[in-house]
Amino acid sequence: MNAQQLWFTNPFQVELREQQLSAPESGQVLVRTLYSGISAGTEMLVYRGQIPESMSLDASLDEGLDEGLVESLDESLDAIGTGQLAYPLQYGYACVGVIEQVGSGVSEDMLGVTVFSFQPHASHFVCPVAAVIPVPEGVDPKAAVFLANMETAVNLVLDAKPLIGEHAVVLGQGVLGLLTTSLLAQFPLASLLTVDAIEMRRSLSKRAGAMQVFDPNSESAIDSLQKHLGSAAANGGADIVLELTGAPAALNVAVASCGYAGRIVVGSWYGSKRAEINLGERFHRHRMSIVSSQVSTIAPELTGRWDKARRFTQAWEMIGKCQPEQFISHSLPISRAAEAYQLLDANAADAVQVIFDYSGA
């Protein structure tokens, strides 16, 4: 079986390589990919060469890992490689496909099953059967591409701890921001406000459930946001601010929008990017908390009741409710991979979720 694999060869350079795959061995399956999704966050850092040089890949986390696979910087993913991150490399973590072959020890009932797997972009791949997650009946394979991001959004909301009647602000309405907004819209909040510089994303944000949406490049819009939150008052501001822009400077907007004893949840991963943050008078006088949220772990206070299996179950349920496939802006064949990354890099205003369609591969 020949597979078309996407490789990052240098910053801003990708290429397709054909690789002969061996038949699945004991405990393994061969999957034919239907769709895979591009991460506009971490994956674009890889594309742009913005991963910190000190970042290494840890393969010591789970048993049964494919040591030849550089899959993700997220420590929780099952297909992570070894050694220092360096080009050329494969990357990606949102593949949905159909099992076409099974190795010994794997039930033939798995043949034809549609599955999700944390795998790099490729037309076919072989992996342990334990590394695939069956897609629930009734879930569109295109919607299933969002499982990894929806799991992250669920984790963000668990870390944000929204309460009835609170005011919440989500900075950034890329895919993760839109999914997080969709989840927060399920809560009886006093207000759910979002901020994004791109008009298309602001429109999608309203569809996702935002009560009001603001343009950070408009001084009058930001004044309106602060007025709505009562930020000028002694204890004014949002109860929760989630920073999901990927831009470190947005933390200053988070501080300016956060209220007394409010929580700022940072879900962005900035890679090698740095920015000055104003932790002066307002931050200290308002006793704010800045919380990091990263999907590789669950908050310690929840681990007695929550594990990854429960979080995945919740993510599937939310995919059914929120229908994230509405956020797919472009579906391109893997042969147009270079065009897809150039689009996300240079014309972010024209794209939200870009997926690869392997029907012709």
Secondary structure as UniProt FT lines:
FT   STRAND          2..10
FT   TURN            11..12
FT   STRAND          13..20
FT   TURN            26..27
FT   STRAND          28..37
FT   TURN            40..41
FT   HELIX           42..48
FT   TURN            53..54
FT   STRAND          56..57
FT   TURN            63..64
FT   TURN            67..68
FT   TURN            75..76
FT   STRAND          83..84
FT   STRAND          95..102
FT   TURN            104..105
FT   HELIX           108..110
FT   TURN            111..112
FT   STRAND          114..117
FT   STRAND          124..128
FT   HELIX           129..131
FT   STRAND          132..134
FT   TURN            137..138
FT   HELIX           141..144
FT   TURN            145..146
FT   HELIX           147..160
FT   TURN            164..165
FT   STRAND          167..171
FT   HELIX           175..184
FT   TURN            185..186
FT   STRAND          191..195
FT   HELIX           199..208
FT   STRAND          212..214
FT   TURN            216..217
FT   HELIX           219..229
FT   TURN            230..232
FT   TURN            234..235
FT   STRAND          238..243
FT   TURN            248..249
FT   HELIX           250..257
FT   STRAND          258..266
FT   TURN            271..272
FT   HELIX           281..285
FT   TURN            286..287
FT   STRAND          289..292
FT   TURN            295..296
FT   HELIX           300..302
FT   TURN            303..305
FT   HELIX           308..322
FT   HELIX           324..327
FT   STRAND          328..333
FT   HELIX           334..336
FT   HELIX           337..346
FT   HELIX           348..350
FT   STRAND          353..357
FT   TURN            359..360
//
